[in-house]
Amino acid sequence: MSLGVCTISLRLPENHSLKDKRKVLKSIITRVRGRYNVAIAEMDDQDMWQLSTLGVAYLSNDGQQIDKVLSKVVEFITQSRLDIEVLDYKIEIVPFH
């Protein structure tokens, strides 16, 4: 069994308030959860209007499946919202027994 963790740094250049940011992130989080069956939440930069860091977790017996799903999540976020820039992302796979 392995746990995959992906951190995604986002820039939301068109946001001008925390309320705008929450609206955009809620939409992304809901869509990603429903489509990929992953755990996802904002984990950093909560007080910044135009920046956010999302954490995504996925559990599986297959490390390749984990990498595939988490890569698709990043791709989905990049392609589904043209008003958001993915600044960076990192995928880590942690095996455990």
C-alpha positions in Angstrom: 0.0 0.0 0.0 1.3 3.5 -0.8 0.2 7.0 -0.2 0.6 9.7 -2.9 0.7 13.3 -1.9 0.7 16.2 -4.3 1.2 19.8 -3.4 0.1 22.4 -6.0 1.0 26.0 -5.9 -1.5 28.3 -7.6 -1.7 31.9 -8.6 -5.1 33.4 -9.0 -4.3 36.8 -10.7 -7.9 37.9 -11.3 -8.9 37.6 -7.6 -9.3 40.8 -5.6 -10.6 39.5 -2.3 -10.5 36.4 -0.1 -14.2 35.9 -1.0 -13.4 35.6 -4.7 -10.5 33.2 -3.9 -12.8 30.9 -1.7 -15.4 30.8 -4.5 -12.8 29.7 -7.1 -11.1 27.2 -4.8 -14.4 25.7 -3.7 -15.3 25.0 -7.3 -11.9 23.4 -8.0 -12.0 21.3 -4.9 -15.5 20.0 -5.5 -14.8 19.1 -9.1 -11.5 17.4 -8.4 -13.0 15.4 -5.5 -15.9 14.2 -7.6 -13.9 13.3 -10.6 -10.8 11.6 -9.1 -12.0 10.4 -5.7 -9.0 12.1 -3.9 -8.7 14.0 -0.7 -8.0 17.7 -1.5 -7.8 20.9 0.6 -6.1 24.3 0.7 -3.1 23.9 3.0 -1.2 27.2 2.8 -1.5 30.8 1.8 -5.0 31.1 3.2 -4.7 34.8 3.9 -3.3 35.7 0.4 -5.8 36.8 -2.2 -3.9 35.6 -5.3 -1.9 32.6 -4.0 -2.9 29.2 -2.8 -1.4 25.9 -2.1 -3.5 22.8 -2.4 -2.7 19.4 -1.0 -4.0 16.3 -2.7 -3.8 12.7 -1.3 -4.5 9.4 -2.9 -4.1 5.9 -1.5 -3.5 2.8 -3.7 -1.7 -0.5 -3.9 -0.1 0.6 -7.2 2.5 3.4 -7.3 2.1 3.9 -11.0 -1.7 4.4 -10.5 -1.0 7.0 -7.8 1.3 8.9 -10.1 -1.2 8.7 -12.9 -4.1 10.0 -10.9 -2.2 12.8 -9.2 -0.7 13.9 -12.6 -4.2 13.9 -14.0 -5.4 16.1 -11.1 -2.7 18.7 -11.9 -3.5 18.5 -15.6 -7.3 18.9 -14.9 -6.7 22.0 -12.7 -4.4 23.5 -15.4 -6.8 23.0 -18.3 -10.2 23.5 -16.6 -9.5 27.0 -15.3 -7.8 29.4 -17.6 -7.8 32.1 -14.9 -5.5 30.1 -12.7 -1.8 29.6 -13.1 -0.1 26.4 -11.7 3.2 27.8 -10.5 4.6 24.5 -9.3 3.6 21.0 -8.1 5.3 18.1 -6.4 4.2 14.5 -6.3 5.6 12.2 -3.5 4.8 8.5 -3.1 5.3 7.1 0.3 5.1 3.3 0.6 4.0 1.7 3.9 3.1 -1.7 5.1 
